[in-house]
Amino acid sequence: VISISPPVPLGNAPAPPYPDVGTTLAGIRAAADRDAVLELVQAGVRTVARRVGLLVVKKEGMAGWSCTPEFGDEAALKQLKIPIRAPNLLTAVLSGSVHLGPLMGTFAAPLLRVMSKPSRDVAMAAVRVGDRPAVLIVADELGDTMLATKRIDELGRAAGDALLRILRAKRE
């Protein structure tokens, strides 16, 4: 008989089974503004990752928005301005794929100054509003990487839908 045990989370990473995020997803879907959506995304990702950072995507690049204390100093993150140079790993993530692996590429150096010592399995996913990337989710110290990336993607999709709804309501 072969016994397969669940993966052991690294450090202080959240361990499965993860709390249900149904309430968080409902909150995202009902949120009235961008800040409320992003706060709920960060809280939801926090259920599967100890270190969470959010960066907003702008025309000229990305800017730090918020992070958990374990991710790094939030004031330092908010000072980040990371140009998006084509094409690289970040381009794929911003176009809708989920990345799981080490931080690499031109955007990694400024992010590493805030994060310091990420694990080899950092998850990144974009919140897309319609066909445009709006927010980059960066999560580290994941418990179960497969379940964590699935949840991060689910939260990102719900946030994208909510932000699109909010944007359309402002236009009316």
BADRENDREN-463740 format. One record per residue (C-alpha): residue number from 1; residue in three letters; x, y, z. Coordinates in Angstrom, 1 decimal. Layout:
! residues N
<rec NUM 'Ala' <X Y Z>>;
...
//
This chain:
! residues 172
<rec 1 'Val' <0.0 0.0 0.0>>;
<rec 2 'Ile' <1.4 3.4 -1.0>>;
<rec 3 'Ser' <0.4 6.3 1.2>>;
<rec 4 'Ile' <0.3 9.7 -0.4>>;
<rec 5 'Ser' <0.3 12.5 2.0>>;
<rec 6 'Pro' <-0.7 16.1 1.1>>;
<rec 7 'Pro' <2.1 18.5 0.4>>;
<rec 8 'Val' <3.7 20.1 3.4>>;
<rec 9 'Pro' <3.5 23.9 3.2>>;
<rec 10 'Leu' <6.7 25.9 3.5>>;
<rec 11 'Gly' <7.4 28.1 6.5>>;
<rec 12 'Asn' <4.2 29.7 7.7>>;
<rec 13 'Ala' <2.2 29.1 4.5>>;
<rec 14 'Pro' <-1.5 28.4 4.9>>;
<rec 15 'Ala' <-2.2 24.7 5.0>>;
<rec 16 'Pro' <-5.1 22.9 3.2>>;
<rec 17 'Pro' <-7.9 22.5 3.7>>;
<rec 18 'Tyr' <-8.3 26.2 2.9>>;
<rec 19 'Pro' <-11.2 28.2 4.2>>;
<rec 20 'Asp' <-14.2 28.7 1.8>>;
<rec 21 'Val' <-14.0 32.0 -0.1>>;
<rec 22 'Gly' <-17.7 32.0 -1.1>>;
<rec 23 'Thr' <-18.3 35.0 1.1>>;
<rec 24 'Thr' <-15.3 36.8 -0.2>>;
<rec 25 'Leu' <-16.4 36.1 -3.8>>;
<rec 26 'Ala' <-19.9 37.4 -3.1>>;
<rec 27 'Gly' <-18.3 40.5 -1.5>>;
<rec 28 'Ile' <-16.2 41.0 -4.6>>;
<rec 29 'Arg' <-19.3 40.6 -6.9>>;
<rec 30 'Ala' <-21.2 43.2 -4.8>>;
<rec 31 'Ala' <-18.4 45.7 -4.1>>;
<rec 32 'Ala' <-19.2 49.3 -5.0>>;
<rec 33 'Asp' <-15.7 50.5 -5.8>>;
<rec 34 'Arg' <-12.2 49.4 -6.9>>;
<rec 35 'Asp' <-10.7 49.7 -3.5>>;
<rec 36 'Ala' <-13.3 47.4 -1.9>>;
<rec 37 'Val' <-12.7 44.8 -4.7>>;
<rec 38 'Leu' <-8.9 44.9 -4.3>>;
<rec 39 'Glu' <-9.1 44.6 -0.5>>;
<rec 40 'Leu' <-11.3 41.5 -0.9>>;
<rec 41 'Val' <-8.9 40.0 -3.5>>;
<rec 42 'Gln' <-6.0 40.5 -1.1>>;
<rec 43 'Ala' <-8.0 38.9 1.7>>;
<rec 44 'Gly' <-9.0 36.0 -0.5>>;
<rec 45 'Val' <-5.5 35.3 -1.8>>;
<rec 46 'Arg' <-4.3 35.5 1.8>>;
<rec 47 'Thr' <-6.2 32.3 2.5>>;
<rec 48 'Val' <-3.8 30.4 0.3>>;
<rec 49 'Ala' <-0.6 32.5 0.5>>;
<rec 50 'Arg' <1.1 34.1 3.4>>;
<rec 51 'Arg' <2.7 36.9 1.3>>;
<rec 52 'Val' <0.4 38.8 -1.1>>;
<rec 53 'Gly' <1.1 41.9 -3.1>>;
<rec 54 'Leu' <-1.1 43.8 -5.6>>;
<rec 55 'Leu' <0.2 46.1 -8.4>>;
<rec 56 'Val' <-2.0 48.2 -10.6>>;
<rec 57 'Val' <-1.4 48.1 -14.3>>;
<rec 58 'Lys' <-1.2 51.5 -16.0>>;
<rec 59 'Lys' <-0.3 52.7 -19.5>>;
<rec 60 'Glu' <3.3 53.5 -18.5>>;
<rec 61 'Gly' <3.8 50.3 -16.4>>;
<rec 62 'Met' <2.8 48.9 -13.0>>;
<rec 63 'Ala' <2.6 50.6 -9.7>>;
<rec 64 'Gly' <2.5 49.1 -6.3>>;
<rec 65 'Trp' <-0.9 49.2 -4.6>>;
<rec 66 'Ser' <-1.0 47.1 -1.4>>;
<rec 67 'Cys' <0.5 44.1 0.3>>;
<rec 68 'Thr' <0.5 42.0 3.4>>;
<rec 69 'Pro' <3.1 42.8 6.0>>;
<rec 70 'Glu' <4.9 39.5 5.3>>;
<rec 71 'Phe' <5.3 40.5 1.6>>;
<rec 72 'Gly' <7.2 43.6 2.5>>;
<rec 73 'Asp' <6.9 47.2 3.4>>;
<rec 74 'Glu' <3.7 48.6 1.9>>;
<rec 75 'Ala' <5.1 52.2 1.7>>;
<rec 76 'Ala' <8.0 50.8 -0.3>>;
<rec 77 'Leu' <5.7 48.8 -2.6>>;
<rec 78 'Lys' <3.6 51.9 -3.2>>;
<rec 79 'Gln' <6.8 53.7 -4.4>>;
<rec 80 'Leu' <7.4 51.0 -7.1>>;
<rec 81 'Lys' <7.0 51.9 -10.7>>;
<rec 82 'Ile' <7.8 49.0 -13.0>>;
<rec 83 'Pro' <7.9 49.6 -16.7>>;
<rec 84 'Ile' <6.4 46.8 -18.8>>;
<rec 85 'Arg' <8.9 45.9 -21.5>>;
<rec 86 'Ala' <7.9 43.5 -24.2>>;
<rec 87 'Pro' <7.8 40.5 -24.5>>;
<rec 88 'Asn' <8.6 38.7 -21.3>>;
<rec 89 'Leu' <7.0 36.4 -18.6>>;
<rec 90 'Leu' <5.0 39.3 -17.4>>;
<rec 91 'Thr' <3.4 39.8 -20.8>>;
<rec 92 'Ala' <2.1 36.3 -20.7>>;
<rec 93 'Val' <0.7 36.7 -17.2>>;
<rec 94 'Leu' <-1.0 40.1 -18.1>>;
<rec 95 'Ser' <-2.6 38.5 -21.1>>;
<rec 96 'Gly' <-4.3 35.9 -18.9>>;
<rec 97 'Ser' <-2.0 33.0 -18.0>>;
<rec 98 'Val' <-1.1 32.1 -14.4>>;
<rec 99 'His' <2.6 31.9 -13.6>>;
<rec 100 'Leu' <4.0 29.6 -10.9>>;
<rec 101 'Gly' <7.7 29.6 -10.4>>;
<rec 102 'Pro' <10.6 31.9 -9.6>>;
<rec 103 'Leu' <10.4 35.6 -10.1>>;
<rec 104 'Met' <12.4 36.4 -13.3>>;
<rec 105 'Gly' <12.7 39.1 -15.9>>;
<rec 106 'Thr' <13.1 42.9 -15.8>>;
<rec 107 'Phe' <10.2 43.4 -13.4>>;
<rec 108 'Ala' <11.7 41.0 -10.8>>;
<rec 109 'Ala' <14.5 43.3 -9.5>>;
<rec 110 'Pro' <12.3 46.2 -8.2>>;
<rec 111 'Leu' <9.8 43.7 -6.8>>;
<rec 112 'Leu' <12.6 41.8 -5.0>>;
<rec 113 'Arg' <13.7 45.0 -3.3>>;
<rec 114 'Val' <10.4 45.0 -1.5>>;
<rec 115 'Met' <9.8 41.3 -1.1>>;
<rec 116 'Ser' <13.3 40.0 -0.4>>;
<rec 117 'Lys' <13.9 36.2 -0.5>>;
<rec 118 'Pro' <10.8 34.9 -2.3>>;
<rec 119 'Ser' <10.3 31.1 -2.6>>;
<rec 120 'Arg' <10.9 29.3 -5.9>>;
<rec 121 'Asp' <7.1 29.0 -6.3>>;
<rec 122 'Val' <5.7 32.5 -6.6>>;
<rec 123 'Ala' <2.2 32.7 -8.2>>;
<rec 124 'Met' <1.2 35.6 -10.4>>;
<rec 125 'Ala' <-2.1 36.2 -12.1>>;
<rec 126 'Ala' <-3.7 39.3 -13.7>>;
<rec 127 'Val' <-7.1 40.7 -12.9>>;
<rec 128 'Arg' <-8.4 41.5 -16.3>>;
<rec 129 'Val' <-11.1 44.1 -16.9>>;
<rec 130 'Gly' <-12.6 43.1 -20.2>>;
<rec 131 'Asp' <-9.7 42.4 -22.5>>;
<rec 132 'Arg' <-7.2 44.6 -20.5>>;
<rec 133 'Pro' <-5.0 43.8 -17.5>>;
<rec 134 'Ala' <-5.8 46.0 -14.5>>;
<rec 135 'Val' <-4.1 44.4 -11.5>>;
<rec 136 'Leu' <-1.2 42.0 -11.0>>;
<rec 137 'Ile' <-1.6 39.6 -8.1>>;
<rec 138 'Val' <1.7 38.3 -6.7>>;
<rec 139 'Ala' <1.5 35.6 -4.1>>;
<rec 140 'Asp' <4.3 33.7 -2.3>>;
<rec 141 'Glu' <4.6 31.1 0.5>>;
<rec 142 'Leu' <1.8 29.1 -0.9>>;
<rec 143 'Gly' <0.4 26.0 0.8>>;
<rec 144 'Asp' <-0.7 23.7 -1.9>>;
<rec 145 'Thr' <0.5 25.3 -5.2>>;
<rec 146 'Met' <-2.2 23.7 -7.4>>;
<rec 147 'Leu' <-5.1 24.7 -5.1>>;
<rec 148 'Ala' <-3.6 28.1 -4.5>>;
<rec 149 'Thr' <-3.1 29.0 -8.2>>;
<rec 150 'Lys' <-6.7 27.8 -8.9>>;
<rec 151 'Arg' <-8.0 30.0 -6.1>>;
<rec 152 'Ile' <-5.9 33.0 -7.2>>;
<rec 153 'Asp' <-7.2 32.7 -10.7>>;
<rec 154 'Glu' <-10.8 32.4 -9.5>>;
<rec 155 'Leu' <-10.5 35.5 -7.4>>;
<rec 156 'Gly' <-8.8 37.4 -10.3>>;
<rec 157 'Arg' <-11.7 36.5 -12.6>>;
<rec 158 'Ala' <-14.3 37.5 -10.1>>;
<rec 159 'Ala' <-12.5 40.8 -9.5>>;
<rec 160 'Gly' <-12.2 41.5 -13.2>>;
<rec 161 'Asp' <-16.0 41.0 -13.6>>;
<rec 162 'Ala' <-16.7 43.2 -10.7>>;
<rec 163 'Leu' <-14.3 46.0 -11.9>>;
<rec 164 'Leu' <-15.9 45.9 -15.3>>;
<rec 165 'Arg' <-19.4 46.2 -13.7>>;
<rec 166 'Ile' <-18.2 49.2 -11.7>>;
<rec 167 'Leu' <-16.6 50.8 -14.7>>;
<rec 168 'Arg' <-19.8 50.4 -16.8>>;
<rec 169 'Ala' <-21.9 51.8 -14.0>>;
<rec 170 'Lys' <-19.7 54.9 -13.8>>;
<rec 171 'Arg' <-20.1 55.5 -17.6>>;
<rec 172 'Glu' <-23.9 55.4 -17.3>>;
//
